[in-house]
C-alpha cells in the first residue's frame, strides 16, 4: 500500500513526466510486438492517452501568470543586480 502512495504522490507532483512515461510505454509495447496494433490503432491510442492525460495535467498544474499581463517584479532581473546581463546595443548576450 505504501508503494502505491509513493507512486500516486509522484504522479500528482510530476504529471507531465507521468504522461511521457505512459506514452513511451505504449510505444515500446508496440515496438517490441507485445501488442499487435496497426499503425492507425497506435496513433489513435497515443492520441486518446495524450488527450486524457493532458486534461489531468491541466487540472493539476496551475499557471503562474495570466496571459497578457506583466510578469511579477520578482521574475524580472534588476538592471543593477550583480548577475544582470550586460546589454550591448539593445541585445542581451
Rosetta blueprint (number, residue, H / E / L):
1 X L
2 X H
3 X H
4 X H
5 X H
6 X H
7 X H
8 X H
9 X H
10 X H
11 X H
12 X H
13 X H
14 X L
15 X H
16 X H
17 X H
18 X H
19 X H
20 X H
21 X H
22 X H
23 X H
24 X H
25 X H
26 X H
27 X H
28 X H
29 X H
30 X H
31 X H
32 X L
33 X L
34 X L
35 X L
36 X L
37 X L
38 X L
39 X H
40 X H
41 X H
42 X H
43 X H
44 X H
45 X H
46 X H
47 X H
48 X H
49 X H
50 X H
51 X H
52 X H
53 X H
54 X H
55 X H
56 X H
57 X H
58 X H
59 X H
60 X H
61 X L
62 X L
63 X L
64 X L
65 X L
66 X L
67 X L
68 X L
69 X L
70 X L
71 X L
72 X L
73 X H
74 X H
75 X H
76 X L
77 X L
78 X L
79 X L
80 X L
81 X L
82 X L
83 X L
84 X L
85 X L
86 X L
87 X E
88 X E
89 X L
90 X L
91 X E
92 X E
93 X L
